[in-house]
Amino acid sequence: MVVVVAGYIRALGWSSRGHAASDAQVKPEAKAEVDIERLAQRAGVCKATGCVLAMPFSKLCFRLGVVTTDYALDIDLPISLDLPDVSAHVGTNGMRPGFDDAELAQRPAHMGRYPMEKIKSVDKPTTLILRDEIQRVPKRADLFTHALAGDLGVRPKKERTRFAVKHPLAWAMAPLI
């Protein structure tokens, strides 16, 4: 993600570079350009508890990344590092409720919530697929292609050309795609 954000800032005309916490682990002989853990603490994103960094919203399952740039940014207030209140625990305002933390703590985060490793892998699909009865749809029938061709009118044709870049993150990822 830091690479995408750094690329977006470069596309806007400023110099930038992304730094990930794993860079020093991949190349231990390379000296890190920035101390990501120290920056995270100074920025108020997380705090050291014992010998580990912790953040109240994601506990120990988070990764750090830093983007260095000459783009002038406004200083934001640090995240409150107090324990979340009751509303966060019950999941109001779209947050993941805290009452399922005990369930999630029983599995490593990279394994996902559900034990998909218990499902047996097979070479061929076990769902009945009648390949002779599946109609192939030409690319021309795609609604986005209809818009580009002008079949849906002038406005969809114009808007479709900027479809993937309406959001800054999408605009940053478009060259990678």
PyMOL commands that place a pseudoatom at each C-alpha (Angstrom):
pseudoatom trace, name=CA, resn=MET, resi=1, chain=A, elem=C, hetatm=0, pos=[0.000, 0.000, 0.000]
pseudoatom trace, name=CA, resn=VAL, resi=2, chain=A, elem=C, hetatm=0, pos=[2.841, 2.421, 0.763]
pseudoatom trace, name=CA, resn=VAL, resi=3, chain=A, elem=C, hetatm=0, pos=[4.125, 1.923, -2.780]
pseudoatom trace, name=CA, resn=VAL, resi=4, chain=A, elem=C, hetatm=0, pos=[0.719, 2.863, -4.198]
pseudoatom trace, name=CA, resn=VAL, resi=5, chain=A, elem=C, hetatm=0, pos=[0.401, 5.955, -2.000]
pseudoatom trace, name=CA, resn=ALA, resi=6, chain=A, elem=C, hetatm=0, pos=[3.985, 7.003, -2.815]
pseudoatom trace, name=CA, resn=GLY, resi=7, chain=A, elem=C, hetatm=0, pos=[3.257, 6.519, -6.522]
pseudoatom trace, name=CA, resn=TYR, resi=8, chain=A, elem=C, hetatm=0, pos=[0.136, 8.643, -6.235]
pseudoatom trace, name=CA, resn=ILE, resi=9, chain=A, elem=C, hetatm=0, pos=[2.066, 11.475, -4.565]
pseudoatom trace, name=CA, resn=ARG, resi=10, chain=A, elem=C, hetatm=0, pos=[4.720, 11.240, -7.314]
pseudoatom trace, name=CA, resn=ALA, resi=11, chain=A, elem=C, hetatm=0, pos=[1.966, 11.405, -9.940]
pseudoatom trace, name=CA, resn=LEU, resi=12, chain=A, elem=C, hetatm=0, pos=[0.772, 14.627, -8.291]
pseudoatom trace, name=CA, resn=GLY, resi=13, chain=A, elem=C, hetatm=0, pos=[4.230, 16.105, -8.850]
pseudoatom trace, name=CA, resn=TRP, resi=14, chain=A, elem=C, hetatm=0, pos=[6.082, 15.700, -5.546]
pseudoatom trace, name=CA, resn=SER, resi=15, chain=A, elem=C, hetatm=0, pos=[8.900, 13.323, -4.730]
pseudoatom trace, name=CA, resn=SER, resi=16, chain=A, elem=C, hetatm=0, pos=[8.001, 10.445, -2.436]
pseudoatom trace, name=CA, resn=ARG, resi=17, chain=A, elem=C, hetatm=0, pos=[9.185, 7.031, -1.366]
pseudoatom trace, name=CA, resn=GLY, resi=18, chain=A, elem=C, hetatm=0, pos=[7.471, 4.171, 0.432]
pseudoatom trace, name=CA, resn=HIS, resi=19, chain=A, elem=C, hetatm=0, pos=[9.122, 2.323, 3.304]
pseudoatom trace, name=CA, resn=ALA, resi=20, chain=A, elem=C, hetatm=0, pos=[7.778, -0.958, 4.698]
pseudoatom trace, name=CA, resn=ALA, resi=21, chain=A, elem=C, hetatm=0, pos=[8.698, -2.536, 8.014]
pseudoatom trace, name=CA, resn=SER, resi=22, chain=A, elem=C, hetatm=0, pos=[9.778, -5.736, 6.274]
pseudoatom trace, name=CA, resn=ASP, resi=23, chain=A, elem=C, hetatm=0, pos=[12.450, -3.995, 4.140]
pseudoatom trace, name=CA, resn=ALA, resi=24, chain=A, elem=C, hetatm=0, pos=[15.123, -4.398, 6.826]
pseudoatom trace, name=CA, resn=GLN, resi=25, chain=A, elem=C, hetatm=0, pos=[14.100, -8.020, 7.392]
pseudoatom trace, name=CA, resn=VAL, resi=26, chain=A, elem=C, hetatm=0, pos=[14.499, -8.873, 3.702]
pseudoatom trace, name=CA, resn=LYS, resi=27, chain=A, elem=C, hetatm=0, pos=[17.930, -7.221, 3.434]
pseudoatom trace, name=CA, resn=PRO, resi=28, chain=A, elem=C, hetatm=0, pos=[19.486, -7.178, 6.912]
pseudoatom trace, name=CA, resn=GLU, resi=29, chain=A, elem=C, hetatm=0, pos=[22.723, -5.725, 5.543]
pseudoatom trace, name=CA, resn=ALA, resi=30, chain=A, elem=C, hetatm=0, pos=[20.864, -2.669, 4.218]
pseudoatom trace, name=CA, resn=LYS, resi=31, chain=A, elem=C, hetatm=0, pos=[20.482, 0.096, 6.764]
pseudoatom trace, name=CA, resn=ALA, resi=32, chain=A, elem=C, hetatm=0, pos=[16.915, 1.374, 7.036]
pseudoatom trace, name=CA, resn=GLU, resi=33, chain=A, elem=C, hetatm=0, pos=[16.444, 4.954, 5.855]
pseudoatom trace, name=CA, resn=VAL, resi=34, chain=A, elem=C, hetatm=0, pos=[13.785, 5.659, 8.473]
pseudoatom trace, name=CA, resn=ASP, resi=35, chain=A, elem=C, hetatm=0, pos=[12.988, 4.045, 11.814]
pseudoatom trace, name=CA, resn=ILE, resi=36, chain=A, elem=C, hetatm=0, pos=[9.407, 3.034, 11.092]
pseudoatom trace, name=CA, resn=GLU, resi=37, chain=A, elem=C, hetatm=0, pos=[8.615, 1.856, 14.622]
pseudoatom trace, name=CA, resn=ARG, resi=38, chain=A, elem=C, hetatm=0, pos=[9.873, 5.102, 16.171]
pseudoatom trace, name=CA, resn=LEU, resi=39, chain=A, elem=C, hetatm=0, pos=[7.972, 7.177, 13.602]
pseudoatom trace, name=CA, resn=ALA, resi=40, chain=A, elem=C, hetatm=0, pos=[4.771, 5.248, 14.341]
pseudoatom trace, name=CA, resn=GLN, resi=41, chain=A, elem=C, hetatm=0, pos=[5.110, 5.990, 18.043]
pseudoatom trace, name=CA, resn=ARG, resi=42, chain=A, elem=C, hetatm=0, pos=[5.957, 9.658, 17.459]
pseudoatom trace, name=CA, resn=ALA, resi=43, chain=A, elem=C, hetatm=0, pos=[2.973, 9.993, 15.104]
pseudoatom trace, name=CA, resn=GLY, resi=44, chain=A, elem=C, hetatm=0, pos=[0.682, 8.502, 17.741]
pseudoatom trace, name=CA, resn=VAL, resi=45, chain=A, elem=C, hetatm=0, pos=[-0.340, 5.526, 15.629]
pseudoatom trace, name=CA, resn=CYS, resi=46, chain=A, elem=C, hetatm=0, pos=[0.795, 2.929, 18.162]
pseudoatom trace, name=CA, resn=LYS, resi=47, chain=A, elem=C, hetatm=0, pos=[2.665, 2.636, 21.433]
pseudoatom trace, name=CA, resn=ALA, resi=48, chain=A, elem=C, hetatm=0, pos=[5.246, 0.292, 22.862]
pseudoatom trace, name=CA, resn=THR, resi=49, chain=A, elem=C, hetatm=0, pos=[3.919, -2.101, 25.460]
pseudoatom trace, name=CA, resn=GLY, resi=50, chain=A, elem=C, hetatm=0, pos=[6.807, -4.136, 26.766]
pseudoatom trace, name=CA, resn=CYS, resi=51, chain=A, elem=C, hetatm=0, pos=[8.889, -5.069, 23.723]
pseudoatom trace, name=CA, resn=VAL, resi=52, chain=A, elem=C, hetatm=0, pos=[6.000, -4.970, 21.245]
pseudoatom trace, name=CA, resn=LEU, resi=53, chain=A, elem=C, hetatm=0, pos=[4.123, -2.229, 19.443]
pseudoatom trace, name=CA, resn=ALA, resi=54, chain=A, elem=C, hetatm=0, pos=[0.398, -2.207, 20.094]
pseudoatom trace, name=CA, resn=MET, resi=55, chain=A, elem=C, hetatm=0, pos=[-2.567, -0.343, 18.685]
pseudoatom trace, name=CA, resn=PRO, resi=56, chain=A, elem=C, hetatm=0, pos=[-5.939, -0.564, 20.424]
pseudoatom trace, name=CA, resn=PHE, resi=57, chain=A, elem=C, hetatm=0, pos=[-7.991, -1.047, 17.252]
pseudoatom trace, name=CA, resn=SER, resi=58, chain=A, elem=C, hetatm=0, pos=[-6.003, -3.896, 15.734]
pseudoatom trace, name=CA, resn=LYS, resi=59, chain=A, elem=C, hetatm=0, pos=[-4.184, -5.332, 18.750]
pseudoatom trace, name=CA, resn=LEU, resi=60, chain=A, elem=C, hetatm=0, pos=[-1.027, -7.081, 17.471]
pseudoatom trace, name=CA, resn=CYS, resi=61, chain=A, elem=C, hetatm=0, pos=[-2.203, -7.805, 13.913]
pseudoatom trace, name=CA, resn=PHE, resi=62, chain=A, elem=C, hetatm=0, pos=[-1.005, -4.782, 11.953]
pseudoatom trace, name=CA, resn=ARG, resi=63, chain=A, elem=C, hetatm=0, pos=[1.834, -3.793, 9.640]
pseudoatom trace, name=CA, resn=LEU, resi=64, chain=A, elem=C, hetatm=0, pos=[3.587, -0.473, 9.441]
pseudoatom trace, name=CA, resn=GLY, resi=65, chain=A, elem=C, hetatm=0, pos=[4.498, 1.523, 6.378]
pseudoatom trace, name=CA, resn=VAL, resi=66, chain=A, elem=C, hetatm=0, pos=[5.820, 5.050, 5.954]
pseudoatom trace, name=CA, resn=VAL, resi=67, chain=A, elem=C, hetatm=0, pos=[5.793, 7.387, 2.976]
pseudoatom trace, name=CA, resn=THR, resi=68, chain=A, elem=C, hetatm=0, pos=[8.467, 10.080, 2.993]
pseudoatom trace, name=CA, resn=THR, resi=69, chain=A, elem=C, hetatm=0, pos=[7.781, 13.066, 0.762]
pseudoatom trace, name=CA, resn=ASP, resi=70, chain=A, elem=C, hetatm=0, pos=[8.410, 16.769, 0.252]
pseudoatom trace, name=CA, resn=TYR, resi=71, chain=A, elem=C, hetatm=0, pos=[4.637, 17.306, -0.062]
pseudoatom trace, name=CA, resn=ALA, resi=72, chain=A, elem=C, hetatm=0, pos=[3.513, 19.625, 2.749]
pseudoatom trace, name=CA, resn=LEU, resi=73, chain=A, elem=C, hetatm=0, pos=[0.965, 17.905, 4.971]
pseudoatom trace, name=CA, resn=ASP, resi=74, chain=A, elem=C, hetatm=0, pos=[-1.146, 19.260, 7.798]
pseudoatom trace, name=CA, resn=ILE, resi=75, chain=A, elem=C, hetatm=0, pos=[-0.374, 17.764, 11.181]
pseudoatom trace, name=CA, resn=ASP, resi=76, chain=A, elem=C, hetatm=0, pos=[-3.130, 15.440, 12.335]
pseudoatom trace, name=CA, resn=LEU, resi=77, chain=A, elem=C, hetatm=0, pos=[-4.000, 14.645, 15.913]
pseudoatom trace, name=CA, resn=PRO, resi=78, chain=A, elem=C, hetatm=0, pos=[-2.612, 11.311, 17.150]
pseudoatom trace, name=CA, resn=ILE, resi=79, chain=A, elem=C, hetatm=0, pos=[-4.943, 8.359, 17.533]
pseudoatom trace, name=CA, resn=SER, resi=80, chain=A, elem=C, hetatm=0, pos=[-6.214, 7.983, 21.067]
pseudoatom trace, name=CA, resn=LEU, resi=81, chain=A, elem=C, hetatm=0, pos=[-4.243, 5.095, 22.500]
pseudoatom trace, name=CA, resn=ASP, resi=82, chain=A, elem=C, hetatm=0, pos=[-6.652, 4.490, 25.360]
pseudoatom trace, name=CA, resn=LEU, resi=83, chain=A, elem=C, hetatm=0, pos=[-8.707, 1.341, 25.388]
pseudoatom trace, name=CA, resn=PRO, resi=84, chain=A, elem=C, hetatm=0, pos=[-11.768, 1.583, 23.127]
pseudoatom trace, name=CA, resn=ASP, resi=85, chain=A, elem=C, hetatm=0, pos=[-15.018, 2.477, 24.853]
pseudoatom trace, name=CA, resn=VAL, resi=86, chain=A, elem=C, hetatm=0, pos=[-18.180, 0.399, 25.056]
pseudoatom trace, name=CA, resn=SER, resi=87, chain=A, elem=C, hetatm=0, pos=[-19.481, 1.592, 21.672]
pseudoatom trace, name=CA, resn=ALA, resi=88, chain=A, elem=C, hetatm=0, pos=[-16.371, 0.199, 19.991]
pseudoatom trace, name=CA, resn=HIS, resi=89, chain=A, elem=C, hetatm=0, pos=[-16.796, -3.084, 21.850]
pseudoatom trace, name=CA, resn=VAL, resi=90, chain=A, elem=C, hetatm=0, pos=[-20.352, -3.575, 20.575]
pseudoatom trace, name=CA, resn=GLY, resi=91, chain=A, elem=C, hetatm=0, pos=[-19.479, -2.470, 17.058]
pseudoatom trace, name=CA, resn=THR, resi=92, chain=A, elem=C, hetatm=0, pos=[-21.355, 0.796, 16.585]
pseudoatom trace, name=CA, resn=ASN, resi=93, chain=A, elem=C, hetatm=0, pos=[-20.603, 3.106, 13.649]
pseudoatom trace, name=CA, resn=GLY, resi=94, chain=A, elem=C, hetatm=0, pos=[-19.499, 0.240, 11.420]
pseudoatom trace, name=CA, resn=MET, resi=95, chain=A, elem=C, hetatm=0, pos=[-16.594, -0.957, 13.578]
pseudoatom trace, name=CA, resn=ARG, resi=96, chain=A, elem=C, hetatm=0, pos=[-15.829, -4.654, 13.959]
pseudoatom trace, name=CA, resn=PRO, resi=97, chain=A, elem=C, hetatm=0, pos=[-17.265, -5.571, 17.356]
pseudoatom trace, name=CA, resn=GLY, resi=98, chain=A, elem=C, hetatm=0, pos=[-14.774, -6.366, 20.101]
pseudoatom trace, name=CA, resn=PHE, resi=99, chain=A, elem=C, hetatm=0, pos=[-16.788, -9.240, 21.533]
pseudoatom trace, name=CA, resn=ASP, resi=100, chain=A, elem=C, hetatm=0, pos=[-15.450, -11.605, 18.848]
pseudoatom trace, name=CA, resn=ASP, resi=101, chain=A, elem=C, hetatm=0, pos=[-11.801, -10.869, 19.757]
pseudoatom trace, name=CA, resn=ALA, resi=102, chain=A, elem=C, hetatm=0, pos=[-11.585, -14.087, 21.785]
pseudoatom trace, name=CA, resn=GLU, resi=103, chain=A, elem=C, hetatm=0, pos=[-12.731, -16.120, 18.770]
pseudoatom trace, name=CA, resn=LEU, resi=104, chain=A, elem=C, hetatm=0, pos=[-10.285, -14.365, 16.428]
pseudoatom trace, name=CA, resn=ALA, resi=105, chain=A, elem=C, hetatm=0, pos=[-7.410, -14.824, 18.890]
pseudoatom trace, name=CA, resn=GLN, resi=106, chain=A, elem=C, hetatm=0, pos=[-7.682, -18.603, 18.533]
pseudoatom trace, name=CA, resn=ARG, resi=107, chain=A, elem=C, hetatm=0, pos=[-6.527, -18.503, 14.885]
pseudoatom trace, name=CA, resn=PRO, resi=108, chain=A, elem=C, hetatm=0, pos=[-3.565, -16.712, 13.323]
pseudoatom trace, name=CA, resn=ALA, resi=109, chain=A, elem=C, hetatm=0, pos=[-4.744, -13.663, 11.363]
pseudoatom trace, name=CA, resn=HIS, resi=110, chain=A, elem=C, hetatm=0, pos=[-3.150, -14.842, 8.095]
pseudoatom trace, name=CA, resn=MET, resi=111, chain=A, elem=C, hetatm=0, pos=[-5.221, -18.056, 8.204]
pseudoatom trace, name=CA, resn=GLY, resi=112, chain=A, elem=C, hetatm=0, pos=[-8.500, -16.128, 8.015]
pseudoatom trace, name=CA, resn=ARG, resi=113, chain=A, elem=C, hetatm=0, pos=[-11.589, -16.406, 10.148]
pseudoatom trace, name=CA, resn=TYR, resi=114, chain=A, elem=C, hetatm=0, pos=[-12.810, -19.770, 8.848]
pseudoatom trace, name=CA, resn=PRO, resi=115, chain=A, elem=C, hetatm=0, pos=[-10.802, -23.048, 8.774]
pseudoatom trace, name=CA, resn=MET, resi=116, chain=A, elem=C, hetatm=0, pos=[-10.631, -23.382, 4.987]
pseudoatom trace, name=CA, resn=GLU, resi=117, chain=A, elem=C, hetatm=0, pos=[-7.538, -25.611, 5.348]
pseudoatom trace, name=CA, resn=LYS, resi=118, chain=A, elem=C, hetatm=0, pos=[-9.884, -28.415, 6.473]
pseudoatom trace, name=CA, resn=ILE, resi=119, chain=A, elem=C, hetatm=0, pos=[-11.622, -28.489, 3.088]
pseudoatom trace, name=CA, resn=LYS, resi=120, chain=A, elem=C, hetatm=0, pos=[-10.121, -31.184, 0.894]
pseudoatom trace, name=CA, resn=SER, resi=121, chain=A, elem=C, hetatm=0, pos=[-8.564, -29.946, -2.343]
pseudoatom trace, name=CA, resn=VAL, resi=122, chain=A, elem=C, hetatm=0, pos=[-9.506, -31.741, -5.582]
pseudoatom trace, name=CA, resn=ASP, resi=123, chain=A, elem=C, hetatm=0, pos=[-8.304, -31.448, -9.179]
pseudoatom trace, name=CA, resn=LYS, resi=124, chain=A, elem=C, hetatm=0, pos=[-11.740, -31.124, -10.783]
pseudoatom trace, name=CA, resn=PRO, resi=125, chain=A, elem=C, hetatm=0, pos=[-14.700, -29.104, -9.443]
pseudoatom trace, name=CA, resn=THR, resi=126, chain=A, elem=C, hetatm=0, pos=[-17.229, -31.137, -7.484]
pseudoatom trace, name=CA, resn=THR, resi=127, chain=A, elem=C, hetatm=0, pos=[-20.085, -28.876, -8.613]
pseudoatom trace, name=CA, resn=LEU, resi=128, chain=A, elem=C, hetatm=0, pos=[-21.921, -30.105, -11.719]
pseudoatom trace, name=CA, resn=ILE, resi=129, chain=A, elem=C, hetatm=0, pos=[-20.895, -27.896, -14.647]
pseudoatom trace, name=CA, resn=LEU, resi=130, chain=A, elem=C, hetatm=0, pos=[-22.473, -28.631, -18.029]
pseudoatom trace, name=CA, resn=ARG, resi=131, chain=A, elem=C, hetatm=0, pos=[-19.875, -26.959, -20.242]
pseudoatom trace, name=CA, resn=ASP, resi=132, chain=A, elem=C, hetatm=0, pos=[-21.862, -27.595, -23.459]
pseudoatom trace, name=CA, resn=GLU, resi=133, chain=A, elem=C, hetatm=0, pos=[-24.800, -25.597, -22.083]
pseudoatom trace, name=CA, resn=ILE, resi=134, chain=A, elem=C, hetatm=0, pos=[-22.782, -22.563, -20.957]
pseudoatom trace, name=CA, resn=GLN, resi=135, chain=A, elem=C, hetatm=0, pos=[-23.282, -19.712, -23.398]
pseudoatom trace, name=CA, resn=ARG, resi=136, chain=A, elem=C, hetatm=0, pos=[-20.225, -17.650, -24.136]
pseudoatom trace, name=CA, resn=VAL, resi=137, chain=A, elem=C, hetatm=0, pos=[-20.871, -13.924, -23.900]
pseudoatom trace, name=CA, resn=PRO, resi=138, chain=A, elem=C, hetatm=0, pos=[-18.894, -11.794, -26.347]
pseudoatom trace, name=CA, resn=LYS, resi=139, chain=A, elem=C, hetatm=0, pos=[-16.838, -8.951, -24.906]
pseudoatom trace, name=CA, resn=ARG, resi=140, chain=A, elem=C, hetatm=0, pos=[-19.019, -6.579, -26.928]
pseudoatom trace, name=CA, resn=ALA, resi=141, chain=A, elem=C, hetatm=0, pos=[-21.951, -7.503, -24.655]
pseudoatom trace, name=CA, resn=ASP, resi=142, chain=A, elem=C, hetatm=0, pos=[-20.080, -6.150, -21.609]
pseudoatom trace, name=CA, resn=LEU, resi=143, chain=A, elem=C, hetatm=0, pos=[-21.879, -3.059, -20.289]
pseudoatom trace, name=CA, resn=PHE, resi=144, chain=A, elem=C, hetatm=0, pos=[-18.595, -1.141, -19.858]
pseudoatom trace, name=CA, resn=THR, resi=145, chain=A, elem=C, hetatm=0, pos=[-17.724, -1.882, -23.501]
pseudoatom trace, name=CA, resn=HIS, resi=146, chain=A, elem=C, hetatm=0, pos=[-21.179, -0.662, -24.541]
pseudoatom trace, name=CA, resn=ALA, resi=147, chain=A, elem=C, hetatm=0, pos=[-20.467, 2.605, -22.744]
pseudoatom trace, name=CA, resn=LEU, resi=148, chain=A, elem=C, hetatm=0, pos=[-17.064, 3.023, -24.428]
pseudoatom trace, name=CA, resn=ALA, resi=149, chain=A, elem=C, hetatm=0, pos=[-18.612, 2.348, -27.839]
pseudoatom trace, name=CA, resn=GLY, resi=150, chain=A, elem=C, hetatm=0, pos=[-21.250, 5.033, -27.256]
pseudoatom trace, name=CA, resn=ASP, resi=151, chain=A, elem=C, hetatm=0, pos=[-24.179, 2.603, -27.257]
pseudoatom trace, name=CA, resn=LEU, resi=152, chain=A, elem=C, hetatm=0, pos=[-25.470, 4.066, -23.983]
pseudoatom trace, name=CA, resn=GLY, resi=153, chain=A, elem=C, hetatm=0, pos=[-25.184, 7.708, -25.017]
pseudoatom trace, name=CA, resn=VAL, resi=154, chain=A, elem=C, hetatm=0, pos=[-22.670, 10.535, -24.916]
pseudoatom trace, name=CA, resn=ARG, resi=155, chain=A, elem=C, hetatm=0, pos=[-22.382, 10.945, -21.148]
pseudoatom trace, name=CA, resn=PRO, resi=156, chain=A, elem=C, hetatm=0, pos=[-21.630, 7.259, -20.279]
pseudoatom trace, name=CA, resn=LYS, resi=157, chain=A, elem=C, hetatm=0, pos=[-19.052, 7.239, -23.091]
pseudoatom trace, name=CA, resn=LYS, resi=158, chain=A, elem=C, hetatm=0, pos=[-17.330, 10.304, -21.630]
pseudoatom trace, name=CA, resn=GLU, resi=159, chain=A, elem=C, hetatm=0, pos=[-17.561, 9.111, -18.010]
pseudoatom trace, name=CA, resn=ARG, resi=160, chain=A, elem=C, hetatm=0, pos=[-16.330, 5.579, -18.802]
pseudoatom trace, name=CA, resn=THR, resi=161, chain=A, elem=C, hetatm=0, pos=[-12.928, 6.936, -19.854]
pseudoatom trace, name=CA, resn=ARG, resi=162, chain=A, elem=C, hetatm=0, pos=[-12.329, 8.148, -16.290]
pseudoatom trace, name=CA, resn=PHE, resi=163, chain=A, elem=C, hetatm=0, pos=[-14.088, 5.254, -14.590]
pseudoatom trace, name=CA, resn=ALA, resi=164, chain=A, elem=C, hetatm=0, pos=[-11.071, 3.666, -12.861]
pseudoatom trace, name=CA, resn=VAL, resi=165, chain=A, elem=C, hetatm=0, pos=[-9.575, 6.927, -11.678]
pseudoatom trace, name=CA, resn=LYS, resi=166, chain=A, elem=C, hetatm=0, pos=[-12.490, 8.570, -9.881]
pseudoatom trace, name=CA, resn=HIS, resi=167, chain=A, elem=C, hetatm=0, pos=[-10.886, 7.798, -6.516]
pseudoatom trace, name=CA, resn=PRO, resi=168, chain=A, elem=C, hetatm=0, pos=[-7.288, 8.823, -5.758]
pseudoatom trace, name=CA, resn=LEU, resi=169, chain=A, elem=C, hetatm=0, pos=[-6.371, 5.299, -4.639]
pseudoatom trace, name=CA, resn=ALA, resi=170, chain=A, elem=C, hetatm=0, pos=[-7.737, 3.850, -7.893]
pseudoatom trace, name=CA, resn=TRP, resi=171, chain=A, elem=C, hetatm=0, pos=[-5.839, 6.504, -9.852]
pseudoatom trace, name=CA, resn=ALA, resi=172, chain=A, elem=C, hetatm=0, pos=[-2.668, 5.495, -8.014]
pseudoatom trace, name=CA, resn=MET, resi=173, chain=A, elem=C, hetatm=0, pos=[-3.213, 1.818, -8.797]
pseudoatom trace, name=CA, resn=ALA, resi=174, chain=A, elem=C, hetatm=0, pos=[-4.260, 2.219, -12.444]
pseudoatom trace, name=CA, resn=PRO, resi=175, chain=A, elem=C, hetatm=0, pos=[-0.644, 2.229, -13.785]
pseudoatom trace, name=CA, resn=LEU, resi=176, chain=A, elem=C, hetatm=0, pos=[0.094, -0.931, -11.789]
pseudoatom trace, name=CA, resn=ILE, resi=177, chain=A, elem=C, hetatm=0, pos=[-2.955, -2.677, -13.273]
for i in range(1, 177): cmd.bond("trace and resi %d" % i, "trace and resi %d" % (i + 1))
show_as sticks, trace
zoom trace
